[in-house]
């Protein structure tokens, strides 16, 4: 079995998983018809993942990734001209 190597950027920095989320907020309506200041407790159903990619914290380069048979993150290639959208690569990936 091959030894796992953490994904790294061209600049030498280790890559981090970058996820963008959309959150739904719910507020009760008061007796006066005005929404409450405090929002209701969020659940897992209130959180949606918009994009996922690997990102370099130093040079901010973005990379496409996938998972291997053991569920580990593996680098696929650079993202050229866009981002990943809902797990589907709508961008051009150069290897």
C-alpha positions as CSV (number, residue, x, y, z in Angstrom):
1,X,0.0,0.0,0.0
2,X,1.3,3.4,-0.9
3,X,2.1,6.0,1.7
4,X,-0.4,8.9,1.8
5,X,1.1,12.3,0.9
6,X,-0.8,15.4,1.9
7,X,-1.7,17.7,-1.0
8,X,0.7,20.6,-1.5
9,X,0.6,23.7,-3.6
10,X,3.2,24.7,-6.2
11,X,4.6,27.2,-3.7
12,X,5.3,24.4,-1.2
13,X,2.5,25.2,1.3
14,X,0.1,22.5,2.5
15,X,-3.4,22.9,1.0
16,X,-6.5,23.3,3.1
17,X,-10.1,22.2,2.4
18,X,-12.1,25.3,1.6
19,X,-15.9,25.1,1.8
20,X,-18.5,27.8,1.2
21,X,-21.8,27.4,2.9
22,X,-25.3,29.0,2.6
23,X,-27.2,29.2,5.9
24,X,-30.9,29.6,6.3
25,X,-32.0,31.7,9.3
26,X,-35.4,31.5,10.8
27,X,-36.9,34.1,13.2
28,X,-40.2,34.0,15.1
29,X,-42.7,36.8,14.3
30,X,-43.7,38.8,17.4
31,X,-47.2,39.8,18.4
32,X,-46.5,43.2,16.8
33,X,-45.7,41.6,13.5
34,X,-42.0,42.4,13.6
35,X,-39.4,39.6,13.3
36,X,-37.6,38.7,16.5
37,X,-34.0,39.9,17.0
38,X,-32.8,36.4,17.9
39,X,-32.8,33.7,15.3
40,X,-34.1,30.2,16.0
41,X,-31.7,27.3,16.5
42,X,-30.2,26.1,13.3
43,X,-30.4,22.5,12.3
44,X,-28.3,20.5,9.8
45,X,-31.1,21.0,7.3
46,X,-30.4,24.8,7.4
47,X,-26.9,24.4,6.1
48,X,-26.1,23.9,2.4
49,X,-22.6,23.4,0.9
50,X,-22.1,25.7,-2.1
51,X,-18.5,24.9,-3.2
52,X,-15.6,22.8,-2.1
53,X,-12.0,23.0,-3.2
54,X,-8.5,22.8,-1.9
55,X,-6.9,26.2,-1.4
56,X,-3.4,27.4,-0.7
57,X,-3.5,29.7,2.4
58,X,-0.3,31.4,1.1
59,X,-0.9,32.2,-2.6
60,X,-4.7,31.5,-2.6
61,X,-4.5,29.1,-5.6
62,X,-7.5,26.7,-5.9
63,X,-7.3,23.0,-6.7
64,X,-9.8,20.3,-7.6
65,X,-9.8,17.2,-5.4
66,X,-11.4,13.8,-5.0
67,X,-11.3,11.0,-2.4
68,X,-9.3,7.7,-2.7
69,X,-10.6,4.3,-1.6
70,X,-9.8,5.0,2.1
71,X,-11.7,8.3,2.0
72,X,-8.6,10.5,2.0
73,X,-8.4,13.7,0.0
74,X,-6.3,13.5,-3.1
75,X,-5.3,16.3,-5.5
76,X,-6.7,16.1,-9.0
77,X,-5.3,19.4,-10.5
78,X,-5.4,23.2,-10.7
79,X,-8.8,24.9,-11.1
80,X,-8.5,27.2,-14.1
81,X,-11.2,29.9,-14.7
82,X,-13.6,29.1,-11.9
83,X,-14.6,27.0,-8.9
84,X,-16.3,23.7,-8.1
85,X,-20.1,23.9,-7.8
86,X,-22.0,21.5,-5.6
87,X,-19.3,18.8,-6.0
88,X,-19.5,19.0,-9.8
89,X,-16.6,20.4,-11.6
90,X,-18.0,23.2,-13.8
91,X,-14.4,24.6,-14.2
92,X,-11.5,23.5,-16.4
93,X,-9.0,21.4,-14.4
94,X,-5.4,21.2,-15.6
95,X,-3.4,18.3,-14.3
